[in-house]
Amino acid sequence: MTLKLIQGGFDRRTAIFLGLLFLIVVGVSVLSLGTDADSPLHVSSYSVALLGKYLCYALLALSVDLVWGFCGVLSLGHAAFFALGGYAMGMYLMRQIGTRGVYGDPILPDFMVFLNYKELPWFWYGFDQFWFAALMVIVVPGVLAFVFGWFAFRSRVTGVYLSIITQALTFALMLAFFRNDMGFGGNNGLTDFKEILGFDVQADSTRVGLLVASAVALALGFIICKALVNSKFGKVLIAVRDAESRTRFLGYRPENYKLLVWTLSACMAGVAGALYVPQVGIINPSEFTPANSIEVVIWVAVGGRGTLVGATVGAIIVNFGKTLFTGILPEFWLFALGGLFIAVTLFLPKGIVGTYDDWKAKRRASKDAAAPQPQEGD
């Protein structure tokens, strides 16, 4: 059964996607570590970190596309799961600073010394170990998503009401994490990281390693999602998306299917957040901002909802455009993003990849119609 599920994740499009991802990451890694800094082919550590950030965003978009594109659950709160995974990794990175902090305390992070903490809060225990932090990256978003989904889906909250509740969830977490007495750094968050697994986070080789880890996580996430939606379970998911009441009438329990993919999606978002933090060097409550969740939905819509590849393509294209646009006219970026979303809604309602698939299907149909039909007696 497991073998069939894994095999279901490999098709021609998946192979092309993974092949391109492999070539890009390997090429960037070689050009970053194997060329001199003054070489025209050299890829700077900044560019490596930027690409790594794009891949983390692509994994986040993939998690949103899984629940929205194939289950019909429009989440406006996935930034919460992304940020929780980021904070779990940030707590580990803060514990690794030790005596190299501003105040030189071997146990308490600098912000706790500044705020006159006398001892380490209980929920920081264990984060000096990478395995524990890696576990929390998945467990914390997963448990929150499971508890939230259990009550929401069994109460049959759907549509815009569910979307508003998810947005309220991330907004509430943002307000909580802004408080200094929460023990997560307040407004400043967690930053000034030194090392991860004993490697300097600023070193070129470490940045390349994080890029490779982000690519591997994206590839695994893509394969899992592809295998899931191509299975019988995935067919039921699509039925729930298109006709939930009819699916329930046929004897299925849509809330169980929603709960599973919702929890899986949250775990994927947590992993994306965990890989994002050491590459950007900071995690603070602004990552919980509801606008961030809305922006992820725009990435998925631009790339193509319900296509998986489209979600990743949309995330990379929009964020690459954001990098270019904010460097030229930073104050107009939000207007450009809004205009992009409106343009896609009006002219490419199925997104870039979805529109391409439709064009390809119509072209194939026209070729079949134009082909000579066999005559009777031939």
C-alpha positions in Angstrom: 0.0 0.0 0.0 2.8 2.4 0.9 4.7 1.5 -2.3 1.6 2.2 -4.4 1.2 5.6 -2.6 4.8 6.5 -3.3 4.5 5.4 -6.9 1.4 7.5 -7.2 3.5 10.6 -6.6 5.6 10.1 -9.7 4.3 11.1 -13.1 5.7 13.0 -16.0 5.0 16.4 -14.6 6.4 15.4 -11.2 9.6 14.1 -12.9 10.0 17.3 -14.8 9.5 19.5 -11.7 11.9 17.5 -9.6 14.5 17.4 -12.4 14.4 21.2 -12.9 14.5 21.7 -9.1 17.6 19.4 -8.9 19.4 21.1 -11.8 18.8 24.6 -10.4 19.9 23.8 -6.9 23.0 21.9 -8.0 23.9 24.6 -10.5 23.5 27.4 -7.9 25.5 25.4 -5.3 28.4 24.7 -7.6 28.5 28.3 -8.8 28.4 29.5 -5.2 31.1 27.3 -3.7 33.1 26.4 -6.8 33.8 29.9 -8.3 35.8 32.9 -7.0 33.9 35.9 -5.6 35.1 38.1 -8.5 34.0 35.6 -11.2 31.0 36.7 -13.4 29.5 33.2 -12.8 29.7 33.4 -9.0 26.5 33.3 -7.1 26.6 35.3 -3.9 25.6 34.0 -0.5 22.8 36.6 -0.6 21.4 35.1 -3.8 21.7 31.6 -2.4 19.7 32.6 0.7 17.2 34.4 -1.4 16.6 31.3 -3.5 16.3 29.2 -0.4 13.7 31.6 0.9 11.7 31.3 -2.3 11.8 27.5 -2.0 10.4 27.8 1.6 7.6 30.0 0.3 6.9 27.4 -2.4 6.5 24.7 0.2 4.1 27.0 2.1 2.1 27.6 -1.0 2.0 23.9 -1.7 0.5 23.3 1.7 -2.2 25.9 1.1 -2.9 24.4 -2.4 -3.4 21.0 -0.8 -6.3 22.2 1.4 -7.7 24.8 -0.9 -7.2 23.4 -4.3 -8.1 19.8 -3.6 -10.3 20.0 -0.5 -12.0 23.4 -1.0 -10.9 24.8 2.4 -9.7 28.3 1.9 -7.3 29.0 4.7 -6.4 32.6 5.6 -4.4 31.6 8.6 -1.5 29.4 7.3 0.9 32.1 8.3 0.3 30.9 11.9 1.6 27.4 11.2 4.5 28.8 9.2 5.5 31.2 12.0 5.1 28.5 14.7 7.5 26.2 12.9 9.8 29.2 12.5 9.7 30.0 16.2 10.5 26.4 17.1 13.6 26.5 15.0 14.4 30.0 16.3 14.3 28.8 19.9 16.8 26.1 19.0 19.1 28.7 17.3 18.8 31.0 20.3 19.9 28.2 22.7 23.0 27.7 20.5 24.2 31.2 21.1 25.3 30.5 24.7 28.0 32.8 26.1 28.4 34.5 22.7 25.4 36.7 23.4 25.6 40.4 24.4 25.2 39.6 28.1 27.2 36.3 28.1 24.6 34.2 29.9 25.1 30.5 29.0 21.4 29.6 29.6 19.1 32.7 29.1 18.9 34.3 25.7 19.7 38.0 25.6 16.1 39.3 25.5 15.3 37.3 28.7 18.3 38.8 30.5 17.2 42.3 29.4 13.7 41.6 30.6 15.0 40.4 34.0 14.0 36.7 33.6 15.4 34.8 36.6 15.2 31.3 34.9 14.4 29.7 31.6 10.7 29.2 31.0 9.6 25.6 31.1 8.5 25.6 27.4 12.1 26.4 26.4 13.4 23.2 27.9 14.7 20.7 25.3 15.3 23.3 22.6 19.1 23.0 23.1 18.8 19.7 21.2 18.2 19.8 17.4 16.1 16.6 17.4 13.7 18.0 19.9 13.4 21.3 18.0 12.9 19.4 14.7 10.1 17.4 16.4 8.4 20.5 17.7 8.6 22.1 14.2 6.0 19.4 13.1 4.2 18.7 16.4 3.3 22.2 17.5 1.6 23.3 14.2 0.2 19.8 13.7 -1.4 19.7 17.2 -2.8 23.2 16.8 -4.2 22.4 13.4 -5.7 19.1 14.6 -7.5 20.7 17.6 -8.7 23.6 15.5 -9.9 21.4 12.7 -11.5 18.9 15.0 -13.9 21.5 16.3 -14.3 23.5 13.1 -15.0 20.6 10.7 -17.2 18.6 13.1 -19.2 21.8 13.6 -19.5 21.9 9.8 -18.1 25.4 9.6 -17.4 25.9 5.9 -16.9 28.6 3.3 -16.2 32.2 4.2 -17.0 31.6 7.9 -14.1 29.1 8.1 -11.8 31.5 6.3 -12.6 34.2 8.8 -12.0 31.9 11.7 -8.6 30.9 10.4 -7.7 34.6 10.0 -8.8 35.3 13.5 -6.6 32.5 14.7 -3.4 33.9 13.2 -4.4 37.4 14.3 -4.8 36.2 17.9 -1.5 34.5 17.9 0.2 37.6 16.5 -1.2 39.7 19.4 -0.1 37.1 21.9 3.5 36.8 20.5 3.8 40.6 20.6 3.7 40.5 24.4 7.0 40.5 26.1 5.8 38.3 28.9 5.0 35.5 26.5 8.7 34.6 26.5 9.3 34.7 22.8 11.1 38.0 22.4 8.1 40.3 22.0 8.1 42.8 19.2 11.8 42.1 18.3 11.3 38.3 18.1 14.3 36.0 17.9 17.5 37.0 16.0 21.3 37.2 16.1 21.7 33.5 15.4 25.2 32.1 15.5 25.2 28.5 14.3 23.0 25.5 13.4 24.3 22.0 14.1 27.7 23.5 14.8 28.0 25.3 11.5 28.1 29.1 11.2 24.8 30.3 9.8 26.6 33.1 7.9 29.1 30.8 6.1 28.6 30.2 2.4 28.7 26.4 2.8 26.0 26.6 5.5 23.7 28.7 3.3 24.2 26.2 0.4 23.4 23.4 2.8 20.2 25.2 3.9 19.3 25.7 0.2 19.7 22.0 -0.4 17.6 21.1 2.7 14.8 23.5 1.5 14.9 21.9 -2.0 14.7 18.4 -0.4 11.8 19.4 1.8 10.0 20.9 -1.2 10.5 17.8 -3.3 9.3 15.5 -0.5 6.3 17.7 0.1 5.5 17.7 -3.5 5.7 13.9 -3.8 3.6 13.4 -0.8 0.9 15.8 -2.0 1.0 14.3 -5.5 0.7 10.7 -4.2 -2.2 11.8 -1.9 -4.3 13.5 -4.5 -3.7 10.7 -7.1 -4.9 8.1 -4.6 -8.5 7.0 -3.9 -8.3 9.3 -0.9 -7.5 12.2 -3.2 -10.6 11.4 -5.3 -12.8 11.6 -2.2 -11.1 14.9 -1.4 -12.1 16.3 -4.8 -15.6 15.0 -4.3 -15.7 16.8 -0.9 -14.5 20.0 -2.6 -17.1 19.8 -5.4 -20.1 18.4 -3.6 -19.7 17.9 0.1 -23.3 17.2 0.9 -23.6 14.6 -1.8 -20.3 13.0 -0.7 -21.7 12.8 2.9 -24.9 11.2 1.5 -22.9 8.5 -0.2 -21.6 7.4 3.3 -18.3 9.3 3.6 -17.4 11.5 6.5 -16.0 14.7 4.9 -14.8 16.1 8.2 -12.3 13.2 8.7 -10.8 13.8 5.2 -10.6 17.5 5.8 -9.0 17.0 9.2 -6.3 14.8 7.8 -5.2 17.1 5.0 -5.6 20.2 7.2 -3.2 18.7 9.8 -0.7 17.5 7.1 -0.8 20.9 5.5 -0.1 22.6 8.8 2.9 20.3 9.4 4.3 21.2 5.9 3.9 24.9 6.6 5.8 24.4 9.9 8.7 22.8 8.1 8.7 25.6 5.6 8.9 28.1 8.5 11.7 26.2 10.2 13.9 26.2 7.1 13.0 29.9 6.4 14.3 31.2 9.8 18.0 30.4 9.6 18.2 31.7 6.1 16.7 35.1 6.8 18.2 35.3 10.3 15.1 36.4 12.2 11.6 35.4 13.3 9.2 37.9 14.9 5.4 38.3 15.4 5.0 40.1 12.0 5.1 36.6 10.4 1.7 36.0 11.9 0.2 39.0 10.1 -3.1 38.0 8.4 -1.9 39.8 5.3 0.9 37.2 4.9 -1.7 34.4 4.7 -3.7 36.3 2.1 -0.5 36.8 0.1 0.0 33.0 0.1 -3.4 32.6 -1.4 -2.5 35.0 -4.1 0.6 33.0 -4.9 -1.6 29.9 -5.3 -4.2 31.7 -7.4 -1.5 33.1 -9.7 0.2 29.8 -10.3 -3.0 27.7 -10.5 -5.2 26.4 -7.8 -5.4 22.6 -7.6 -2.3 21.9 -9.8 0.5 21.6 -7.1 3.1 22.7 -9.7 1.2 25.9 -10.1 1.4 26.7 -6.4 5.2 26.4 -6.4 5.5 28.4 -9.6 3.2 31.1 -8.4 5.1 31.5 -5.1 8.5 31.8 -6.9 7.3 34.1 -9.6 5.4 36.5 -7.3 8.2 36.7 -4.7 10.9 37.1 -7.4 8.7 40.0 -8.8 8.4 41.4 -5.3 12.2 41.4 -4.9 12.6 43.3 -8.1 9.7 45.7 -7.6 10.5 46.6 -4.0 14.0 47.5 -5.1 12.7 50.0 -7.7 9.4 51.2 -6.2 8.9 49.7 -2.8 6.0 51.9 -1.8 3.9 50.7 -4.8 4.4 46.9 -4.2 1.1 46.3 -2.5 -0.7 48.1 -5.4 1.1 45.9 -7.9 0.2 42.8 -5.9 -3.4 43.7 -5.8 -3.4 44.5 -9.5 -1.8 41.2 -10.2 -4.5 39.3 -8.3 -7.3 41.2 -10.1 -5.7 40.6 -13.5 -5.3 36.9 -12.8 -8.9 36.7 -11.5 -10.3 38.4 -14.7 -8.0 37.0 -17.4 -6.4 33.8 -15.9 -9.0 32.4 -13.5 -7.3 29.1 -13.4 -3.8 30.6 -13.0 -0.8 30.2 -15.2 -0.5 26.4 -15.0 -4.3 25.8 -15.0 -4.7 27.9 -18.1 -1.8 26.1 -19.8 -3.5 22.8 -19.0 -6.8 24.0 -20.5 -5.0 25.2 -23.7 -3.2 21.9 -24.0 -6.4 19.9 -23.6 -8.3 22.0 -26.2 -5.4 21.6 -28.6 -5.4 17.9 -28.2 -9.2 17.8 -28.6 -9.0 19.8 -31.8 -6.3 17.5 -33.2 -8.4 14.5 -32.5 -11.4 16.1 -34.2 -9.4 17.0 -37.3 -7.9 13.5 -37.6 -9.5 11.4 -40.3 -12.1 9.0 -39.0 -11.9 5.3 -40.1 -14.5 4.5 -42.7 -16.9 1.6 -42.4 -15.4 -1.5 -43.8 -11.8 -0.4 -43.5 
